Every structure is written in C-alpha cells, then in structure tokens.
Amino acid sequence: SKATVSVLNWPFSPPHTPTKMTKGAKTGRAGMINMDGQCVDLYVPRKCSATNQLIHANDHAAVQLSIGQIDENGGYTGKNNTYCFSGFIRDRAGSDQALNRLALRDRILREA
C-alpha cells in the first residue's frame, strides 16, 4: 500500500503536540501527517523545560530526561514526566536547579 502524506490534513491530530497553525477558519497542527493521523516528520523540535526556548537540531549538549511516576506502593504506573534541557542551561550549571524546581512544581519532590 502507498503511504500518502498530506500537510493540510486538519481533522487528525498527531500523537505529539507540535505548534498549532491556522488556515482561514480552520485550525490544525503543524507538520506532516499521514492518512492514519500519525505524524511522519523526521524531526520534531523540543523546547527547553527551564527557559522555554526551542532546542535546535545541532545542540548536541541538550538532554531529555524521563522520570517515571509511581503509585503509593512505589510501583511504576507506566507514565512519565519528560524534561528537556538545552546545552545553554547545562553549560551554565543550571539544569540541576531547574530540575529541582520542575520536580517540585509537578509534585515529584517535596520541600525539605
């Protein structure tokens, strides 16, 4: 079967959440989406969790951390909290403080 790709396939939403775009009165998601509604982009940009800046494709110092959520018994629930940090923040030793701040916000850590 042939894979048909349509950029303006508005009714479908991909599994990730890229930038929203509008065309006339229609609102949809940016990116290439196939007929099944799956995103087929080769590169989906990430944003730094600390600064909200886009992480460029050539930022090789950037990292993405996924912290698993647990239930009250300490078992893994199958859900993750994902944090991305750009090389700019890591170069200035700000990712540790930012991760603590974000983990407190998401109630992963408790205030001591």
GROMACS elastic network, one bead per residue, 0.5 to 0.9 nm:
[ bonds ]
;  ai    aj funct       b0    kb
    3    34     6  0.70921   500
    3    35     6  0.77604   500
    4    33     6  0.89627   500
    4    34     6  0.59805   500
    4    35     6  0.63722   500
    5     9     6  0.85824   500
    5    32     6  0.66310   500
    5    33     6  0.59851   500
    5    35     6  0.65675   500
    5    40     6  0.81008   500
    6     9     6  0.55396   500
    6    32     6  0.62269   500
    6    33     6  0.58238   500
    6    34     6  0.60019   500
    6    35     6  0.72891   500
    7    10     6  0.83354   500
    7    30     6  0.76957   500
    7    31     6  0.62645   500
    7    33     6  0.60179   500
    7    34     6  0.81870   500
    8    23     6  0.89771   500
    8    28     6  0.80116   500
    8    29     6  0.86587   500
    8    30     6  0.84549   500
    8    31     6  0.85984   500
    8    32     6  0.79677   500
    8    33     6  0.80303   500
    9    12     6  0.63713   500
    9    13     6  0.87631   500
    9    28     6  0.79773   500
    9    29     6  0.86879   500
    9    32     6  0.83358   500
    9    33     6  0.66076   500
    9    34     6  0.78699   500
    9    35     6  0.77274   500
    9    37     6  0.80526   500
   10    13     6  0.75495   500
   10    26     6  0.75291   500
   10    27     6  0.71362   500
   10    28     6  0.50382   500
   10    29     6  0.71045   500
   11    28     6  0.72873   500
   11    37     6  0.83917   500
   12    28     6  0.80561   500
   12    29     6  0.83411   500
   12    33     6  0.78485   500
   12    35     6  0.84175   500
   12    36     6  0.79860   500
   12    38     6  0.80753   500
   13    16     6  0.81826   500
   13    17     6  0.80628   500
   13    28     6  0.75825   500
   13    29     6  0.65972   500
   13    33     6  0.81863   500
   13    37     6  0.60790   500
   13    38     6  0.75606   500
   13    39     6  0.82587   500
   14    17     6  0.68617   500
   14    18     6  0.83466   500
   14    29     6  0.77665   500
   14    31     6  0.88179   500
   14    33     6  0.69660   500
   14    37     6  0.57203   500
   14    38     6  0.50086   500
   14    39     6  0.50923   500
   14    40     6  0.88914   500
   15    37     6  0.83186   500
   15    38     6  0.66284   500
   15    39     6  0.69539   500
   16    39     6  0.76350   500
   16    44     6  0.87205   500
   17    20     6  0.81538   500
   17    29     6  0.75686   500
   17    30     6  0.88649   500
   18    29     6  0.63099   500
   18    30     6  0.60414   500
   18    31     6  0.72502   500
   18    44     6  0.74667   500
   18    45     6  0.80785   500
   19    28     6  0.88985   500
   19    29     6  0.61672   500
   19    30     6  0.56133   500
   19    31     6  0.83507   500
   20    27     6  0.71582   500
   20    28     6  0.58452   500
   20    30     6  0.57611   500
   21    26     6  0.87160   500
   21    27     6  0.59946   500
   21    28     6  0.56097   500
   21    29     6  0.57744   500
   21    30     6  0.58395   500
   22    25     6  0.70759   500
   22    26     6  0.57759   500
   22    28     6  0.61757   500
   22    29     6  0.82337   500
   22    30     6  0.89120   500
   23    26     6  0.53736   500
   23    27     6  0.64054   500
   23    28     6  0.80307   500
   24    27     6  0.79879   500
   29    32     6  0.89172   500
   29    33     6  0.89394   500
   30    33     6  0.87170   500
   31    39     6  0.70402   500
   31    40     6  0.79015   500
   31    41     6  0.64273   500
   31    44     6  0.85435   500
   32    38     6  0.85210   500
   32    39     6  0.59419   500
   32    40     6  0.56630   500
   32    41     6  0.56126   500
   33    36     6  0.78220   500
   33    37     6  0.57031   500
   33    38     6  0.54970   500
   33    40     6  0.57054   500
   33    41     6  0.76473   500
   34    37     6  0.54582   500
   34    38     6  0.56377   500
   34    39     6  0.65919   500
   34    40     6  0.66201   500
   35    38     6  0.74824   500
   36    39     6  0.89528   500
   39    42     6  0.89475   500
   40    43     6  0.88523   500
   41    44     6  0.65295   500
   43    57     6  0.81424   500
   45    54     6  0.68480   500
   45    55     6  0.65792   500
   45    56     6  0.70463   500
   45    57     6  0.74001   500
   46    53     6  0.85619   500
   46    54     6  0.58977   500
   46    55     6  0.54602   500
   46    56     6  0.78390   500
   46    57     6  0.89556   500
   46    84     6  0.73153   500
   47    50     6  0.87295   500
   47    51     6  0.80729   500
   47    52     6  0.55148   500
   47    53     6  0.54064   500
   47    55     6  0.54184   500
   47    56     6  0.88335   500
   47    84     6  0.66919   500
   47    85     6  0.79183   500
   47    86     6  0.80593   500
   48    51     6  0.55526   500
   48    53     6  0.53998   500
   48    54     6  0.62157   500
   48    55     6  0.62054   500
   48    62     6  0.86082   500
   48    83     6  0.76520   500
   48    84     6  0.50598   500
   48    86     6  0.55226   500
   48    89     6  0.86484   500
   49    52     6  0.56068   500
   49    53     6  0.80732   500
   49    82     6  0.88975   500
   49    83     6  0.57372   500
   49    84     6  0.52947   500
   49    85     6  0.59754   500
   49    86     6  0.83379   500
   49    98     6  0.80488   500
   49    99     6  0.85865   500
   49   102     6  0.80981   500
   50    53     6  0.82748   500
   50    83     6  0.85983   500
   50    84     6  0.79158   500
   50    85     6  0.66345   500
   50    86     6  0.83591   500
   50    89     6  0.77042   500
   50    94     6  0.85299   500
   50    95     6  0.75457   500
   50    98     6  0.57475   500
   50    99     6  0.79271   500
   50   101     6  0.89523   500
   50   102     6  0.80502   500
   51    54     6  0.87594   500
   51    85     6  0.83851   500
   51    86     6  0.84829   500
   51    89     6  0.81015   500
   52    55     6  0.89545   500
   53    86     6  0.82598   500
   54    86     6  0.83624   500
   55    58     6  0.83900   500
   55    59     6  0.66438   500
   55    62     6  0.73791   500
   55    84     6  0.85650   500
   55    85     6  0.81470   500
   55    86     6  0.59491   500
   55    87     6  0.83873   500
   56    59     6  0.54183   500
   56    60     6  0.87726   500
   56    62     6  0.89058   500
   56    86     6  0.86105   500
   57    60     6  0.76435   500
   58    61     6  0.87956   500
   59    62     6  0.57777   500
   59    86     6  0.72190   500
   59    87     6  0.63221   500
   59    88     6  0.88255   500
   60    63     6  0.82290   500
   60    86     6  0.87876   500
   60    87     6  0.72033   500
   61    85     6  0.87589   500
   61    86     6  0.68042   500
   61    88     6  0.81449   500
   61    90     6  0.75298   500
   61    91     6  0.83001   500
   62    84     6  0.73004   500
   62    85     6  0.55981   500
   62    88     6  0.80851   500
   62    89     6  0.86833   500
   62    90     6  0.75834   500
   63    83     6  0.83758   500
   63    84     6  0.57708   500
   63    85     6  0.54699   500
   63    86     6  0.66618   500
   63    87     6  0.77074   500
   63    90     6  0.87942   500
   64    82     6  0.69246   500
   64    83     6  0.56569   500
   64    85     6  0.63922   500
   64    86     6  0.87847   500
   65    81     6  0.81377   500
   65    82     6  0.55956   500
   65    83     6  0.51636   500
   65    84     6  0.62807   500
   65    85     6  0.83431   500
   66    80     6  0.58327   500
   66    81     6  0.55311   500
   66    83     6  0.63705   500
   66    84     6  0.87750   500
   67    79     6  0.85892   500
   67    80     6  0.53736   500
   67    81     6  0.51655   500
   67    82     6  0.63410   500
   67    83     6  0.81766   500
   67   108     6  0.88898   500
   68    76     6  0.66794   500
   68    77     6  0.76062   500
   68    78     6  0.71301   500
   68    79     6  0.59669   500
   68    81     6  0.63708   500
   68    82     6  0.86936   500
   69    74     6  0.89668   500
   69    75     6  0.83934   500
   69    76     6  0.60225   500
   69    77     6  0.58682   500
   69    78     6  0.70895   500
   69    79     6  0.56037   500
   69    80     6  0.56087   500
   69    81     6  0.71743   500
   69   108     6  0.79755   500
   70    73     6  0.76482   500
   70    74     6  0.53583   500
   70    75     6  0.51841   500
   70    77     6  0.53532   500
   70    78     6  0.81776   500
   70    79     6  0.82242   500
   71    74     6  0.53494   500
   71    75     6  0.55268   500
   71    76     6  0.65871   500
   71    77     6  0.62973   500
   72    75     6  0.74975   500
   76    79     6  0.77341   500
   77    80     6  0.84763   500
   81   106     6  0.84411   500
   83    99     6  0.78074   500
   83   102     6  0.83900   500
   85    88     6  0.81575   500
   85    89     6  0.65253   500
   85    90     6  0.69561   500
   85    95     6  0.65915   500
   85    98     6  0.87722   500
   85    99     6  0.88946   500
   86    89     6  0.55675   500
   86    90     6  0.64665   500
   86    91     6  0.86661   500
   86    95     6  0.85857   500
   87    91     6  0.58207   500
   87    92     6  0.85768   500
   88    91     6  0.52352   500
   88    92     6  0.65573   500
   88    93     6  0.89000   500
   88    94     6  0.87521   500
   89    92     6  0.53290   500
   89    93     6  0.63341   500
   89    94     6  0.51681   500
   89    95     6  0.57787   500
   89    98     6  0.88055   500
   90    93     6  0.50194   500
   90    94     6  0.58482   500
   90    95     6  0.54058   500
   90    96     6  0.84131   500
   91    94     6  0.76800   500
   91    95     6  0.87274   500
   92    95     6  0.81255   500
   93    96     6  0.68984   500
   93    97     6  0.81752   500
   94    97     6  0.55313   500
   94    98     6  0.61074   500
   94    99     6  0.85890   500
   95    99     6  0.58705   500
   95   100     6  0.85030   500
   96    99     6  0.52003   500
   96   100     6  0.63125   500
   96   101     6  0.86872   500
   97   100     6  0.51739   500
   97   101     6  0.62025   500
   97   102     6  0.86702   500
   98   101     6  0.50265   500
   98   102     6  0.60898   500
   98   103     6  0.84545   500
   99   102     6  0.51205   500
   99   103     6  0.59465   500
   99   104     6  0.84881   500
  100   103     6  0.51021   500
  100   104     6  0.61296   500
  100   105     6  0.85746   500
  100   109     6  0.75606   500
  101   104     6  0.52213   500
  101   105     6  0.62457   500
  101   106     6  0.87535   500
  101   109     6  0.89944   500
  102   106     6  0.61466   500
  102   107     6  0.84626   500
  102   108     6  0.85413   500
  103   106     6  0.50950   500
  103   107     6  0.59385   500
  103   109     6  0.55064   500
  103   110     6  0.84628   500
  104   108     6  0.59845   500
  104   109     6  0.50175   500
  104   110     6  0.61911   500
  104   111     6  0.72186   500
  105   108     6  0.77402   500
  105   109     6  0.83108   500
  106   109     6  0.78928   500
  107   110     6  0.66122   500
  109   112     6  0.89006   500
